[in-house]
């Protein structure tokens, strides 16, 4: 038998399952026979049985915005929700579904907890998937130092923009204050796990006067602050979704430009790091000096895949370059390792950066221009040996030229690229050989994932930047900033199924067991394929 790829000794676990698409909560994408063989070999070598794959967006181990779910509504506006939960004023993270629970990041505008007052900070929520009932919450006060020069973050009431990552008894998320947090899946219901024990203080509550911790409070196991530990300069939000490979937790540091959008205060700070998931200790960091080429900030999320018998970690940089890194080697852990680059690929065409021998200016809030280079903000997606990545910018920079690139995951060579896509913050959705991607201008595109041929484009009628397209049950769900949710038939021929006006802009939905979970900036609703009795929850809790 061919020896399967393994993680470095000392980090534990099996390799991540092949990224073949969206999974049901708790399911593995390894073929059963191969998984059994790997598991038996692992245990025979003295290893413990590994936990289930870490679950990120939706109920999947992959960032691909597609789900193998059936029985979803063609017209979400025509069905009554199973339940609807009122949230705060802003919500940008994709809900994570895991073993009957939903985890999501929001802002703190709707948090109700004795002794707590909202500060335009963030919060992590855990609710029952079947009912929307609150199980626990962790409000996180705003970091008011984030507005002190040269910082420029945690000031927009965006809350937590990181999709919670769930593995076993742990939930990992990037908090709104720039903390990487390891949380107990049960919250305080099973006691206060250490080593971190000051949850009251972390929530901004006076331990002497506030009510004691209760079962509906969150439980922090450990925290790692990106600003104090690494000296990064946060910008707007620290909001990438984390990646778990064995015992290694990979994170973007969200290092960015200064408050005046003029210079890069920390050009040599790391951009991608790996922590020990058990302790929060720094294991490895990159040394690609991405900060010296930074356009705005590093907001993209890492992903991992097996390529030609080895596991690579891919990351879309704030310089517009797609990177592939090797996993750290097994060492004694006394020294922080440097992540070794396998390859890099510029996802910007050369003419976006230089024209007539002169650098093309980057767009900005004060000087919108459709020209110039862009960073990678959406998460690259791995599918059948290829990486799909698109470039984009903050929506306040205006619309402009973009590019979607299909890259050979083994070599970093661009296989095809399309300039038909404008700037975008979205992550691609791949299903049945087709790729769906909205852009900031408000166009939803359908491409042949193999050749790059565009089959159709649909004008949504408004700009779209806070939602990716989601594909399931032969349908494509796409939202826009005019608070409209579109549903189109998946396939090479464009067909609109429905158009629903919502009360606030929709965020990327997800689905499981015949239910569409639709987040907006102010609510989360569970929409079945058929109309049930309506149940509206009053708020949190």
C-alpha positions, -999 to 999 in steps of 0.1 A, spaced: 0 0 0 13 35 -8 22 54 23 -4 81 29 7 117 35 12 124 72 16 155 93 49 162 110 53 142 142 44 161 173 14 179 157 -9 148 156 -39 140 136 -45 127 101 -42 148 70 -72 169 61 -97 151 39 -97 160 2 -116 192 -5 -143 177 -26 -171 200 -16 -196 209 11 -203 182 37 -231 175 61 -221 184 97 -196 160 112 -191 140 80 -157 131 65 -149 134 28 -123 106 30 -136 75 12 -147 51 40 -123 23 31 -93 46 29 -103 64 61 -105 30 79 -71 20 66 -55 53 76 -72 52 110 -60 16 117 -25 24 107 -25 55 129 -37 36 160 -12 7 152 16 33 154 5 43 189 -16 73 179 -49 81 194 -80 80 172 -82 115 156 -112 138 161 -137 145 134 -126 169 107 -127 206 117 -159 222 105 -157 257 91 -184 276 71 -217 258 69 -211 222 78 -180 217 56 -143 212 59 -139 233 27 -144 270 19 -163 260 -13 -197 277 -12 -217 246 -23 -236 220 -3 -250 185 -10 -284 194 4 -318 188 -11 -354 201 -6 -345 238 -3 -370 265 -13 -371 279 -48 -387 310 -35 -375 318 1 -400 347 3 -429 323 -1 -422 301 29 -426 308 66 -394 303 86 -391 276 112 -377 303 134 -361 337 130 -336 351 154 -331 389 157 -294 398 159 -276 431 161 -271 459 136 -243 443 115 -234 407 108 -209 395 81 -198 360 91 -212 328 76 -229 306 102 -212 273 111 -234 242 115 -221 215 138 -239 186 156 -272 204 160 -258 238 168 -251 270 149 -222 293 157 -219 328 143 -201 361 148 -221 393 151 -218 427 166 -229 434 202 -259 457 195 -285 431 203 -267 414 232 -287 411 265 -267 401 295 -270 415 331 -242 441 336 -233 443 299 -236 474 278 -230 474 241 -199 493 229 -201 486 191 -180 455 197 -186 419 187 -200 387 200 -200 350 194 -233 332 195 -242 295 199 -278 286 192 -298 254 187 -300 245 151 -336 232 154 -351 261 173 -327 291 173 -327 291 211 -297 307 226 -273 283 243 -244 307 251 -229 340 241 -196 358 244 -199 396 240 -165 412 232 -163 450 239 -149 473 213 -111 479 213 -111 517 217 -73 518 211 -81 507 176 -88 543 166 -55 556 179 -29 562 152 -16 543 134 -43 518 141 -76 520 122 -98 490 132 -128 479 152 -144 512 145 -172 503 120 -195 482 144 -187 453 121 -184 429 151 -168 395 145 -162 389 108 -147 355 113 -166 323 107 -162 301 138 -142 269 132 -154 239 153 -135 207 161 -146 183 188 -151 203 221 -134 234 208 -145 265 188 -118 287 173 -125 322 160 -108 356 154 -124 381 178 -131 417 169 -103 430 192 -76 411 173 -77 380 195 -74 344 183 -98 327 207 -101 290 216 -136 285 232 -153 256 249 -181 242 227 -204 240 258 -198 275 270 -199 278 308 -225 250 310 -198 224 319 -177 248 340 -149 273 334 -121 256 315 -87 271 319 -61 283 316 -80 315 308 -105 322 337 -113 359 336 -143 359 312 -161 386 332 -132 409 328 -129 401 291 -166 409 286 -159 443 302 -178 434 334 -168 444 369 -161 410 387 -171 427 420 -205 440 408 -216 420 378 -236 387 381 -214 356 382 -207 335 351 -237 314 341 -243 286 317 -253 310 289 -219 327 291 -190 318 268 -159 300 280 -125 311 268 -98 284 270 -70 305 256 -64 337 237 -36 350 215 -36 387 206 -23 395 172 -14 431 181 5 426 213 22 393 203 31 401 167 31 439 166 8 439 136 -12 471 126 -49 462 125 -70 478 98 -108 480 97 -114 444 110 -93 414 121 -117 390 104 -103 359 86 -116 324 92 -91 300 108 -78 268 93 -69 236 112 -44 211 99 -37 184 126 -28 203 157 -18 235 138 -42 264 137 -34 288 107 -45 324 108 -41 356 88 -28 383 110 -48 412 93 -17 434 91 -26 466 73 -19 502 64 -22 531 88 -51 552 97 -43 578 71 -41 552 43 -6 566 36 20 542 48 26 506 61 36 509 98 46 473 102 60 462 69 80 432 83 52 418 106 41 383 96 10 378 75 3 341 80 10 322 113 4 288 128 -4 282 165 -6 250 185 -43 245 188 -39 230 223 -21 259 239 -22 289 215 16 289 213 31 303 181 47 275 161 55 291 127 52 323 107 58 334 72 88 356 62 76 366 27 76 403 37 41 407 22 38 439 42 63 456 20 40 451 -9 8 456 9 -21 474 -9 -46 478 20 -48 449 44 -46 411 47 -82 398 51 -83 366 32 -85 332 49 -61 303 45 -70 268 32 -51 235 29 -52 206 4 -32 175 -5 -13 182 -37 10 155 -53 13 136 -21 20 166 2 -2 190 21 1 227 12 -14 257 29 -27 283 4 -32 320 12 -44 350 -8 -21 380 2 -29 416 7 -4 422 -22 -26 404 -47 -4 374 -48 -15 338 -41 9 318 -19 14 281 -13 34 271 19 48 238 31 37 226 66 62 232 94 85 203 102 84 185 136 108 202 160 111 206 198 89 238 197 115 260 213 120 282 183 94 296 160 97 281 125 96 300 92 69 287 68 86 277 36 71 290 4 63 263 -23 53 288 -49 36 322 -55 14 335 -83 4 371 -90 -33 371 -96 -31 406 -111 -23 409 -148 10 429 -153 -9 458 -169 -29 463 -137 4 471 -118 25 490 -145 14 509 -175 37 528 -199 65 521 -175 48 537 -146 31 522 -115 -7 523 -118 -21 540 -86 -41 518 -62 -77 530 -57 -87 545 -23 -117 559 -5 -106 594 -13 -96 587 -49 -118 560 -65 -103 547 -97 -113 516 -117 -77 510 -126 -48 496 -106 -39 464 -88 -61 447 -61 -56 423 -32 -72 389 -26 -100 392 0 -123 362 -8 -109 328 3 -93 308 -26 -110 275 -33 -93 242 -41 -110 218 -65 -96 188 -84 -60 200 -83 -67 236 -90 -70 268 -69 -96 295 -78 -89 330 -66 -103 364 -74 -89 399 -67 -109 428 -51 -109 458 -29 -129 474 -1 -163 485 -15 -155 521 -4 -128 521 -31 -155 519 -58 -159 493 -86 -132 485 -110 -112 459 -130 -108 425 -114 -97 391 -124 -106 355 -116 -77 331 -119 -75 293 -121 -41 282 -108 -24 248 -109 -21 239 -72 11 219 -77 31 245 -97 14 279 -92 10 283 -130 -21 302 -141 -42 277 -162 -68 303 -172 -79 338 -161 -109 360 -169 -111 397 -167 -149 396 -172 -152 396 -134 -149 430 -117 -134 435 -82 -149 411 -57 -147 401 -21 -166 369 -28 -154 333 -24 -162 310 -54 -189 283 -54 -181 252 -75 -206 226 -84 -210 201 -112 -181 216 -132 -194 251 -129 -181 281 -109 -204 309 -96 -191 342 -85 -206 376 -79 -186 408 -82 -188 442 -65 -205 458 -95 -235 435 -90 -230 409 -116 -233 371 -109 -212 351 -132 -213 314 -142 -180 299 -156 -169 265 -168 -144 256 -140 -122 236 -164 -119 260 -193 -128 294 -180 -156 299 -206 -183 321 -192 -218 307 -198 -238 335 -185 -239 367 -164 -269 381 -144 -272 417 -133 -285 416 -98 -295 453 -99 -274 465 -70 -238 462 -58 -228 431 -39 -199 428 -16 -209 412 17 -221 379 3 -208 351 -19 -231 329 -40 -242 297 -25 -251 266 -45 -273 237 -33 -302 216 -46 -297 227 -81 -301 264 -71 -278 294 -68 -286 318 -40 -271 353 -43 -278 385 -24 -271 422 -31 -268 454 -11 -304 464 -20 -316 437 4 -326 414 -23 -321 376 -24 -320 361 -59 -325 324 -66 -314 311 -100 -313 276 -115 -278 261 -114 -266 252 -148 -252 264 -181 -285 282 -190 -295 312 -170 -329 309 -154 -342 331 -126 -364 313 -101 -373 340 -76 -365 374 -62 -372 382 -26 -370 416 -9 -356 413 27 -354 438 56 -316 440 54 -289 429 31 -284 391 30 -251 374 40 -239 341 24 -264 314 34 -258 278 42 -280 247 44 -285 213 60 -312 187 61 -336 205 38 -333 238 56 -318 270 42 -301 291 70 -303 327 58 -283 354 76 -288 390 70 -271 419 87 -298 419 114 -313 384 116 -308 347 110 -338 327 97 -343 289 91 -362 285 59 -376 250 50 -386 238 15 -423 239 26 -442 264 47 -445 256 85 -459 275 113 -440 308 119 -420 313 150 -402 346 157 -378 348 185 -378 381 204 -340 386 204 -309 376 223 -317 358 245 
